Amino acid sequence: MRATVFRGVNQVGVEDVERPKARAGEAVVRVTLTTICGTDVHIVKGEYPVKPGLTVGHEMVGVIDELGEGVTGYQVGDRVLVGAITPCGQCRGCLGGHLAQCGHGSGIEAAGGWRLGNTMNGVQAEYVRVPFAQANLAPIPDELKDEQVLLLADIASTGFSGAESGGVRIGDAVVVFAQGPIGLCASVGARLMGASLVIGVDGDETRLAMARKLGVDVAIDFRNQDVVAEVKRLTGGGVDVAIEALGTQQTFESALRTLHPGGTLSSLGVYSGKLQLPYDAFAAGLGDHRIVTTLCPGGKERMRRLMEVVRAKRVDLTPLLTHRFALKDIRDAYELFSQRKDGVLKVAIRP
């Protein structure tokens, strides 16, 4: 089969590789649509280490091609959505409700649920082997198209969970720092959770325009305004929840400074280096602030619930799919996506 293989820093391309086979408890899915995530770009740039020879990618929809021994309730030919996080469902982490921190059958491990395109071959290919298939194959309702559910595998689940982990309540004021794909989904998630005011912050006019299209009440361009001062003016002193969706010192600190006492900072960003916490921004530890972190929830029940939200027409994320490519042209897709050219948000790739 054809697959997108990582060979070293900035060395990625489509190659002929061995087609996977389903072992006990697994399934092989024929990929019908996939995409590129910012994490994939970090892998290609060598900023997140994986083994050379790995097939990259972790967001896909497809059709079951083969079922391993012990997988029941599914048939070859079923359309399925597979989450970016593939928990085993049986370890301490999973049974404790932390599916993304799956302990691979026993304990609990930070980010252990992220296997596809990380510790095993991923989905930017014609076929993919899905581990713990019973826990991770989510049937797609007939009336939903691939494009409607593709982004649920990761960015929607991650973005929505930023609002969920932050404890957004009816009537809350929320600010979301960065309106890239995950930040946009966090803004949508805050609205779904009942926020009465959602403020989106970015420095890219295309992304700010998309934020407005998806229902953000106020879009702030940090290049032209003092974001902290403006947020406090709009909210009368600070937001209930600030969601950080980029992963930089500046956005983290700004998010913290926009909170009122007792507010929550929900962090979705992936940080590198040293992250500093200025004491004055959280009242020297006496302001009842809360800081929470989140990794994309996974598993078939999470995917089912997200598809129900789409089926009920509560959200439509297809406008985020701004560009389309064939698998053979995925290097061009990586170039476009990583350089943020031509107003790209997410790319749809068909094998």
DRENDO-1510 file (C-alpha; in Angstrom, 1 decimal, always signed):
<recs>
REC; n; res; u; v; w
REC; 1; MET; +0.0; +0.0; +0.0 .
REC; 2; ARG; +1.0; +3.7; -0.1 .
REC; 3; ALA; +1.8; +5.5; +3.1 .
REC; 4; THR; +3.3; +8.8; +4.3 .
REC; 5; VAL; +6.6; +7.8; +6.0 .
REC; 6; PHE; +8.9; +9.8; +8.2 .
REC; 7; ARG; +12.5; +9.1; +7.6 .
REC; 8; GLY; +14.2; +12.0; +9.4 .
REC; 9; VAL; +14.1; +15.7; +10.0 .
REC; 10; ASN; +12.2; +17.3; +7.1 .
REC; 11; GLN; +12.2; +13.9; +5.3 .
REC; 12; VAL; +8.7; +12.7; +4.7 .
REC; 13; GLY; +7.0; +11.3; +1.6 .
REC; 14; VAL; +4.7; +8.7; +0.2 .
REC; 15; GLU; +6.3; +5.2; -0.1 .
REC; 16; ASP; +5.2; +1.7; -0.8 .
REC; 17; VAL; +5.0; -0.2; +2.5 .
REC; 18; GLU; +3.6; -3.5; +3.7 .
REC; 19; ARG; -0.2; -3.5; +4.1 .
REC; 20; PRO; -1.1; -4.2; +7.7 .
REC; 21; LYS; -2.9; -7.3; +9.0 .
REC; 22; ALA; -5.4; -7.4; +11.9 .
REC; 23; ARG; -4.2; -9.4; +14.9 .
REC; 24; ALA; -6.5; -10.5; +17.7 .
REC; 25; GLY; -8.5; -7.6; +19.0 .
REC; 26; GLU; -7.5; -5.3; +16.1 .
REC; 27; ALA; -9.0; -4.1; +12.9 .
REC; 28; VAL; -7.7; -2.9; +9.6 .
REC; 29; VAL; -9.5; +0.1; +8.2 .
REC; 30; ARG; -9.3; +1.4; +4.6 .
REC; 31; VAL; -8.7; +5.1; +4.9 .
REC; 32; THR; -11.2; +7.3; +2.9 .
REC; 33; LEU; -10.2; +10.7; +4.3 .
REC; 34; THR; -7.4; +12.0; +6.5 .
REC; 35; THR; -5.8; +15.3; +7.3 .
REC; 36; ILE; -2.6; +16.9; +8.8 .
REC; 37; CYS; -2.3; +18.1; +12.4 .
REC; 38; GLY; +0.1; +20.6; +13.8 .
REC; 39; THR; +1.6; +17.7; +15.8 .
REC; 40; ASP; +2.5; +16.0; +12.5 .
REC; 41; VAL; +4.4; +19.1; +11.5 .
REC; 42; HIS; +6.3; +19.0; +14.8 .
REC; 43; ILE; +7.2; +15.4; +14.0 .
REC; 44; VAL; +8.5; +16.2; +10.5 .
REC; 45; LYS; +10.5; +19.1; +11.9 .
REC; 46; GLY; +12.1; +16.9; +14.5 .
REC; 47; GLU; +10.6; +18.8; +17.3 .
REC; 48; TYR; +8.7; +15.7; +18.6 .
REC; 49; PRO; +10.7; +12.5; +18.4 .
REC; 50; VAL; +9.4; +9.4; +16.7 .
REC; 51; LYS; +11.2; +6.4; +15.1 .
REC; 52; PRO; +12.3; +6.8; +11.5 .
REC; 53; GLY; +10.1; +4.6; +9.2 .
REC; 54; LEU; +6.9; +5.5; +11.0 .
REC; 55; THR; +3.7; +6.2; +9.0 .
REC; 56; VAL; +2.5; +9.6; +10.4 .
REC; 57; GLY; -1.0; +10.9; +11.0 .
REC; 58; HIS; -3.7; +10.3; +13.6 .
REC; 59; GLU; -7.0; +11.8; +12.1 .
REC; 60; MET; -9.1; +9.7; +9.8 .
REC; 61; VAL; -12.3; +8.2; +8.7 .
REC; 62; GLY; -12.6; +4.9; +6.8 .
REC; 63; VAL; -14.2; +1.6; +6.1 .
REC; 64; ILE; -13.5; -1.6; +8.0 .
REC; 65; ASP; -11.5; -3.9; +5.7 .
REC; 66; GLU; -10.5; -6.7; +8.1 .
REC; 67; LEU; -11.5; -7.7; +11.7 .
REC; 68; GLY; -9.2; -9.6; +14.0 .
REC; 69; GLU; -10.3; -12.4; +16.3 .
REC; 70; GLY; -12.5; -11.3; +19.2 .
REC; 71; VAL; -13.8; -8.1; +17.7 .
REC; 72; THR; -17.6; -8.3; +17.7 .
REC; 73; GLY; -20.5; -6.0; +16.7 .
REC; 74; TYR; -18.9; -4.8; +13.5 .
REC; 75; GLN; -18.8; -6.0; +9.9 .
REC; 76; VAL; -16.4; -5.6; +7.0 .
REC; 77; GLY; -17.6; -2.6; +5.0 .
REC; 78; ASP; -18.9; -0.5; +8.0 .
REC; 79; ARG; -17.9; +3.1; +7.9 .
REC; 80; VAL; -16.1; +4.2; +11.0 .
REC; 81; LEU; -14.5; +7.1; +12.8 .
REC; 82; VAL; -11.4; +6.4; +14.8 .
REC; 83; GLY; -10.2; +8.9; +17.4 .
REC; 84; ALA; -6.7; +10.2; +17.5 .
REC; 85; ILE; -6.5; +8.7; +21.0 .
REC; 86; THR; -7.0; +4.9; +21.0 .
REC; 87; PRO; -7.4; +3.7; +24.6 .
REC; 88; CYS; -7.3; +0.1; +25.7 .
REC; 89; GLY; -10.3; +0.5; +27.9 .
REC; 90; GLN; -8.9; -1.8; +30.6 .
REC; 91; CYS; -6.0; -0.1; +32.3 .
REC; 92; ARG; -5.9; +2.0; +35.5 .
REC; 93; GLY; -5.9; +5.2; +33.4 .
REC; 94; CYS; -8.9; +4.2; +31.2 .
REC; 95; LEU; -11.0; +2.7; +34.0 .
REC; 96; GLY; -10.3; +5.9; +36.0 .
REC; 97; GLY; -11.8; +8.0; +33.2 .
REC; 98; HIS; -8.5; +9.3; +31.8 .
REC; 99; LEU; -8.6; +7.6; +28.4 .
REC; 100; ALA; -5.8; +9.8; +26.9 .
REC; 101; GLN; -3.5; +8.7; +29.7 .
REC; 102; CYS; -3.9; +5.0; +28.8 .
REC; 103; GLY; -1.5; +2.7; +30.6 .
REC; 104; HIS; -1.3; +0.1; +27.8 .
REC; 105; GLY; -3.3; -2.5; +29.7 .
REC; 106; SER; -2.0; -2.0; +33.2 .
REC; 107; GLY; -1.1; +1.4; +34.9 .
REC; 108; ILE; -1.4; +5.0; +33.7 .
REC; 109; GLU; +1.0; +6.8; +31.4 .
REC; 110; ALA; +1.1; +10.5; +30.3 .
REC; 111; ALA; -0.2; +10.7; +26.7 .
REC; 112; GLY; -0.2; +6.9; +26.5 .
REC; 113; GLY; -3.4; +6.8; +24.6 .
REC; 114; TRP; -1.8; +8.5; +21.6 .
REC; 115; ARG; -0.5; +5.6; +19.5 .
REC; 116; LEU; -1.4; +6.2; +15.9 .
REC; 117; GLY; +1.3; +8.2; +14.2 .
REC; 118; ASN; +3.3; +8.2; +17.5 .
REC; 119; THR; +4.2; +4.8; +18.8 .
REC; 120; MET; +2.6; +2.8; +15.9 .
REC; 121; ASN; +2.0; +3.4; +12.2 .
REC; 122; GLY; -0.5; +6.2; +11.6 .
REC; 123; VAL; -3.3; +7.0; +9.2 .
REC; 124; GLN; -1.9; +9.1; +6.3 .
REC; 125; ALA; -2.0; +5.9; +4.3 .
REC; 126; GLU; -4.3; +3.7; +2.3 .
REC; 127; TYR; -4.9; +1.3; +5.2 .
REC; 128; VAL; -4.3; +1.5; +9.0 .
REC; 129; ARG; -4.2; -1.1; +11.8 .
REC; 130; VAL; -6.4; +0.0; +14.7 .
REC; 131; PRO; -5.5; -1.3; +18.1 .
REC; 132; PHE; -8.1; -2.2; +20.7 .
REC; 133; ALA; -10.7; -2.1; +18.0 .
REC; 134; GLN; -13.6; -2.9; +20.2 .
REC; 135; ALA; -13.0; +0.3; +22.2 .
REC; 136; ASN; -12.1; +2.5; +19.2 .
REC; 137; LEU; -14.3; +1.9; +16.1 .
REC; 138; ALA; -17.2; +4.4; +16.1 .
REC; 139; PRO; -19.8; +3.6; +13.4 .
REC; 140; ILE; -20.7; +6.7; +11.3 .
REC; 141; PRO; -24.4; +7.5; +10.8 .
REC; 142; ASP; -25.4; +7.0; +7.2 .
REC; 143; GLU; -26.6; +10.6; +6.8 .
REC; 144; LEU; -23.1; +12.1; +7.8 .
REC; 145; LYS; -20.4; +12.5; +5.2 .
REC; 146; ASP; -16.7; +11.9; +5.8 .
REC; 147; GLU; -16.0; +15.7; +5.7 .
REC; 148; GLN; -18.6; +16.3; +8.5 .
REC; 149; VAL; -16.9; +14.0; +11.0 .
REC; 150; LEU; -13.2; +14.0; +10.0 .
REC; 151; LEU; -12.2; +16.8; +12.4 .
REC; 152; LEU; -14.0; +15.1; +15.3 .
REC; 153; ALA; -11.1; +12.6; +15.6 .
REC; 154; ASP; -8.8; +15.2; +17.2 .
REC; 155; ILE; -9.2; +19.0; +16.9 .
REC; 156; ALA; -12.9; +19.1; +17.7 .
REC; 157; SER; -12.5; +16.7; +20.6 .
REC; 158; THR; -9.5; +18.6; +21.9 .
REC; 159; GLY; -11.0; +22.0; +21.4 .
REC; 160; PHE; -14.3; +21.1; +23.0 .
REC; 161; SER; -12.5; +19.4; +25.9 .
REC; 162; GLY; -10.7; +22.7; +26.6 .
REC; 163; ALA; -14.1; +24.2; +27.4 .
REC; 164; GLU; -15.2; +21.1; +29.3 .
REC; 165; SER; -12.0; +20.8; +31.4 .
REC; 166; GLY; -12.3; +24.5; +32.1 .
REC; 167; GLY; -15.7; +24.0; +33.6 .
REC; 168; VAL; -17.5; +26.5; +31.4 .
REC; 169; ARG; -20.9; +27.2; +32.8 .
REC; 170; ILE; -24.1; +28.8; +31.5 .
REC; 171; GLY; -23.5; +32.6; +31.4 .
REC; 172; ASP; -19.7; +32.5; +31.6 .
REC; 173; ALA; -17.4; +34.9; +29.8 .
REC; 174; VAL; -14.6; +33.0; +28.0 .
REC; 175; VAL; -11.5; +34.1; +26.1 .
REC; 176; VAL; -9.6; +31.8; +23.7 .
REC; 177; PHE; -6.1; +32.6; +22.9 .
REC; 178; ALA; -5.2; +31.6; +19.3 .
REC; 179; GLN; -7.8; +30.9; +16.6 .
REC; 180; GLY; -6.1; +28.1; +14.8 .
REC; 181; PRO; -8.1; +24.9; +14.2 .
REC; 182; ILE; -8.0; +23.8; +17.9 .
REC; 183; GLY; -8.6; +27.3; +19.2 .
REC; 184; LEU; -11.6; +27.7; +16.9 .
REC; 185; CYS; -13.0; +24.4; +18.1 .
REC; 186; ALA; -12.4; +25.6; +21.7 .
REC; 187; SER; -14.4; +28.7; +20.9 .
REC; 188; VAL; -17.2; +26.6; +19.5 .
REC; 189; GLY; -17.0; +24.3; +22.5 .
REC; 190; ALA; -17.4; +27.3; +24.9 .
REC; 191; ARG; -20.5; +28.3; +23.1 .
REC; 192; LEU; -21.9; +24.8; +23.2 .
REC; 193; MET; -21.2; +24.7; +27.0 .
REC; 194; GLY; -23.3; +27.8; +27.5 .
REC; 195; ALA; -20.9; +30.7; +27.6 .
REC; 196; SER; -22.7; +34.0; +27.1 .
REC; 197; LEU; -19.6; +35.8; +25.8 .
REC; 198; VAL; -16.8; +34.2; +23.8 .
REC; 199; ILE; -13.8; +36.3; +22.9 .
REC; 200; GLY; -11.3; +35.0; +20.3 .
REC; 201; VAL; -7.7; +36.3; +20.1 .
REC; 202; ASP; -5.3; +36.0; +17.2 .
REC; 203; GLY; -3.1; +38.1; +14.8 .
REC; 204; ASP; -4.3; +36.5; +11.5 .
REC; 205; GLU; -7.2; +38.2; +9.9 .
REC; 206; THR; -8.3; +35.0; +8.0 .
REC; 207; ARG; -8.5; +33.2; +11.3 .
REC; 208; LEU; -10.3; +36.0; +13.1 .
REC; 209; ALA; -12.8; +36.1; +10.2 .
REC; 210; MET; -13.4; +32.3; +10.6 .
REC; 211; ALA; -13.8; +32.9; +14.4 .
REC; 212; ARG; -16.6; +35.4; +13.7 .
REC; 213; LYS; -18.2; +33.0; +11.2 .
REC; 214; LEU; -18.3; +30.2; +13.8 .
REC; 215; GLY; -19.9; +32.4; +16.4 .
REC; 216; VAL; -17.2; +34.2; +18.4 .
REC; 217; ASP; -18.8; +37.3; +19.9 .
REC; 218; VAL; -15.7; +39.5; +19.9 .
REC; 219; ALA; -12.5; +38.9; +17.8 .
REC; 220; ILE; -9.4; +40.7; +19.0 .
REC; 221; ASP; -6.4; +41.3; +16.9 .
REC; 222; PHE; -3.4; +41.3; +19.4 .
REC; 223; ARG; -1.4; +43.3; +16.9 .
REC; 224; ASN; -3.7; +46.3; +17.3 .
REC; 225; GLN; -5.0; +46.1; +20.9 .
REC; 226; ASP; -3.8; +45.5; +24.5 .
REC; 227; VAL; -5.6; +42.1; +24.8 .
REC; 228; VAL; -5.6; +41.9; +28.6 .
REC; 229; ALA; -6.9; +45.5; +29.0 .
REC; 230; GLU; -9.6; +44.9; +26.4 .
REC; 231; VAL; -10.8; +41.6; +27.8 .
REC; 232; LYS; -11.1; +43.2; +31.3 .
REC; 233; ARG; -13.0; +46.1; +29.9 .
REC; 234; LEU; -15.4; +43.8; +28.0 .
REC; 235; THR; -16.0; +41.6; +31.1 .
REC; 236; GLY; -15.9; +44.2; +33.9 .
REC; 237; GLY; -12.8; +42.7; +35.5 .
REC; 238; GLY; -11.9; +39.4; +33.8 .
REC; 239; VAL; -13.2; +36.2; +32.3 .
REC; 240; ASP; -14.4; +33.1; +34.1 .
REC; 241; VAL; -12.4; +30.8; +31.8 .
REC; 242; ALA; -9.4; +31.5; +29.6 .
REC; 243; ILE; -8.4; +28.8; +27.1 .
REC; 244; GLU; -4.8; +28.8; +25.9 .
REC; 245; ALA; -4.6; +27.0; +22.5 .
REC; 246; LEU; -1.1; +27.8; +21.2 .
REC; 247; GLY; +1.6; +26.8; +23.7 .
REC; 248; THR; +3.8; +29.8; +24.2 .
REC; 249; GLN; +4.9; +31.7; +27.3 .
REC; 250; GLN; +3.2; +34.9; +26.0 .
REC; 251; THR; -0.2; +33.4; +25.4 .
REC; 252; PHE; -0.1; +31.4; +28.6 .
REC; 253; GLU; +0.8; +34.5; +30.7 .
REC; 254; SER; -1.8; +36.7; +28.9 .
REC; 255; ALA; -4.5; +34.0; +29.5 .
REC; 256; LEU; -3.7; +34.0; +33.2 .
REC; 257; ARG; -3.8; +37.8; +33.4 .
REC; 258; THR; -7.3; +37.9; +31.8 .
REC; 259; LEU; -8.9; +35.9; +34.6 .
REC; 260; HIS; -10.8; +37.3; +37.5 .
REC; 261; PRO; -10.0; +35.9; +40.9 .
REC; 262; GLY; -11.4; +32.4; +41.1 .
REC; 263; GLY; -11.2; +31.9; +37.3 .
REC; 264; THR; -9.8; +29.0; +35.5 .
REC; 265; LEU; -7.0; +28.7; +32.9 .
REC; 266; SER; -7.6; +25.7; +30.6 .
REC; 267; SER; -4.4; +24.9; +28.7 .
REC; 268; LEU; -4.5; +23.1; +25.4 .
REC; 269; GLY; -1.1; +24.2; +24.2 .
REC; 270; VAL; +2.0; +22.0; +23.8 .
REC; 271; TYR; +4.9; +23.7; +25.5 .
REC; 272; SER; +8.6; +23.4; +25.1 .
REC; 273; GLY; +11.4; +24.8; +27.2 .
REC; 274; LYS; +10.7; +26.5; +30.5 .
REC; 275; LEU; +7.2; +27.8; +31.2 .
REC; 276; GLN; +7.2; +30.6; +33.9 .
REC; 277; LEU; +4.4; +31.6; +36.2 .
REC; 278; PRO; +4.5; +35.3; +37.1 .
REC; 279; TYR; +3.4; +35.5; +40.8 .
REC; 280; ASP; +1.5; +38.8; +40.3 .
REC; 281; ALA; -0.7; +37.3; +37.6 .
REC; 282; PHE; -2.3; +34.9; +40.1 .
REC; 283; ALA; -2.3; +36.9; +43.2 .
REC; 284; ALA; +0.8; +35.2; +44.6 .
REC; 285; GLY; -1.1; +32.0; +44.8 .
REC; 286; LEU; -3.9; +33.5; +46.8 .
REC; 287; GLY; -6.5; +34.3; +44.1 .
REC; 288; ASP; -8.3; +30.9; +44.0 .
REC; 289; HIS; -7.2; +30.5; +40.4 .
REC; 290; ARG; -7.2; +27.0; +38.8 .
REC; 291; ILE; -5.0; +25.8; +36.0 .
REC; 292; VAL; -5.9; +22.6; +34.1 .
REC; 293; THR; -4.4; +20.8; +31.1 .
REC; 294; THR; -6.1; +18.5; +28.6 .
REC; 295; LEU; -5.1; +16.0; +25.9 .
REC; 296; CYS; -7.6; +15.0; +23.3 .
REC; 297; PRO; -10.2; +12.6; +24.7 .
REC; 298; GLY; -10.6; +9.4; +22.6 .
REC; 299; GLY; -12.5; +6.2; +22.4 .
REC; 300; LYS; -15.7; +5.2; +20.5 .
REC; 301; GLU; -18.1; +6.7; +23.0 .
REC; 302; ARG; -16.5; +10.1; +22.8 .
REC; 303; MET; -16.6; +9.9; +18.9 .
REC; 304; ARG; -20.3; +8.8; +19.1 .
REC; 305; ARG; -21.2; +11.8; +21.2 .
REC; 306; LEU; -19.4; +14.2; +18.9 .
REC; 307; MET; -21.1; +12.8; +15.9 .
REC; 308; GLU; -24.5; +13.2; +17.6 .
REC; 309; VAL; -23.7; +16.9; +18.0 .
REC; 310; VAL; -23.0; +17.1; +14.3 .
REC; 311; ARG; -26.0; +15.1; +13.4 .
REC; 312; ALA; -28.2; +17.4; +15.5 .
REC; 313; LYS; -26.8; +20.3; +13.5 .
REC; 314; ARG; -25.4; +22.0; +16.6 .
REC; 315; VAL; -22.1; +22.5; +14.9 .
REC; 316; ASP; -20.7; +22.4; +11.4 .
REC; 317; LEU; -16.9; +22.3; +11.1 .
REC; 318; THR; -16.6; +21.7; +7.4 .
REC; 319; PRO; -15.7; +25.3; +6.8 .
REC; 320; LEU; -12.3; +24.5; +8.4 .
REC; 321; LEU; -11.5; +22.2; +5.6 .
REC; 322; THR; -10.1; +24.9; +3.3 .
REC; 323; HIS; -7.9; +22.8; +1.0 .
REC; 324; ARG; -8.0; +19.3; -0.6 .
REC; 325; PHE; -5.2; +17.0; -1.8 .
REC; 326; ALA; -4.6; +13.5; -3.0 .
REC; 327; LEU; -2.3; +11.3; -0.9 .
REC; 328; LYS; +0.3; +11.4; -3.6 .
REC; 329; ASP; +0.5; +15.2; -3.2 .
REC; 330; ILE; +0.8; +15.2; +0.6 .
REC; 331; ARG; +4.2; +16.8; +0.6 .
REC; 332; ASP; +2.6; +19.9; -1.1 .
REC; 333; ALA; -0.1; +19.7; +1.6 .
REC; 334; TYR; +2.5; +19.7; +4.4 .
REC; 335; GLU; +4.2; +22.7; +2.8 .
REC; 336; LEU; +1.0; +24.7; +2.6 .
REC; 337; PHE; -0.2; +23.7; +6.1 .
REC; 338; SER; +3.1; +24.2; +7.9 .
REC; 339; GLN; +3.7; +27.6; +6.2 .
REC; 340; ARG; +0.1; +28.7; +6.8 .
REC; 341; LYS; -0.2; +29.7; +3.1 .
REC; 342; ASP; -3.3; +30.8; +1.2 .
REC; 343; GLY; -5.5; +31.1; +4.3 .
REC; 344; VAL; -5.2; +27.4; +5.1 .
REC; 345; LEU; -6.9; +26.0; +8.3 .
REC; 346; LYS; -7.1; +22.2; +7.7 .
REC; 347; VAL; -6.5; +20.1; +4.6 .
REC; 348; ALA; -8.6; +17.1; +3.5 .
REC; 349; ILE; -6.5; +14.3; +2.0 .
REC; 350; ARG; -7.9; +11.3; +0.0 .
REC; 351; PRO; -5.8; +8.2; -0.5 .
</recs>
